[in-house]
Amino acid sequence: MQLIEAKDWIALAVGLIGLATAWLSRQTQLPKWARGWLKKIGQDRIIAAIEQVERLADLTPEQRRAEVVWAMQRVALEEIGLKLPTSIANLLVEFVYQAWKRARR
């Protein structure tokens, strides 16, 4: 029976730590201040708006994005009481949309 050497265990641990670090860094691609906005608004609200706008077949992709951004600004103002700048809304919508698109595949 052959024993696994300590250096092999260390190499395996380093590889697993690297894999976990890569996965975690991919999950938090937004800057800290943007993650704060996302937490306040809620990713589920953005996904709901994306799915609602996706059903509108007569809109171009640019018009769909504008509709989702407008919906996010309205939700932030009416439900949370925050005025969401368009630039931040665009960033959040793009981030959530990419994750939503990957999940649908």
FENCORKA-V926941 format. One record per pair of residues at least 12 apart in sequence whose C-alpha atoms are under 8 Angstrom apart, sorted by the first residue. I is the first residue (numbers start at 1). GAP is how many residues later the second one is. D is the distance in Angstrom with one decimal. If there is no record, write none. Layout:
i=I gap=GAP d=D
i=I gap=GAP d=D
//
This chain:
i=30 gap=65 d=7.6
i=34 gap=54 d=7.2
i=34 gap=58 d=7.3
i=38 gap=54 d=6.7
i=40 gap=40 d=7.7
i=41 gap=34 d=7.8
i=41 gap=35 d=6.3
i=41 gap=39 d=7.4
i=43 gap=53 d=6.8
i=45 gap=27 d=7.9
i=46 gap=22 d=7.6
i=46 gap=26 d=6.7
i=46 gap=47 d=6.7
i=46 gap=50 d=7.0
i=47 gap=49 d=7.0
i=47 gap=50 d=7.4
i=47 gap=53 d=7.2
i=49 gap=19 d=5.8
i=49 gap=22 d=6.8
i=49 gap=23 d=7.6
i=50 gap=18 d=6.0
i=50 gap=47 d=7.3
i=53 gap=14 d=7.0
i=53 gap=15 d=6.7
i=65 gap=25 d=7.9
i=65 gap=28 d=7.7
i=68 gap=25 d=7.2
i=69 gap=17 d=7.0
i=69 gap=20 d=5.6
i=69 gap=21 d=6.1
i=69 gap=24 d=6.8
i=72 gap=12 d=7.8
i=72 gap=17 d=6.7
i=73 gap=12 d=7.5
i=73 gap=13 d=7.5
i=73 gap=16 d=7.0
//
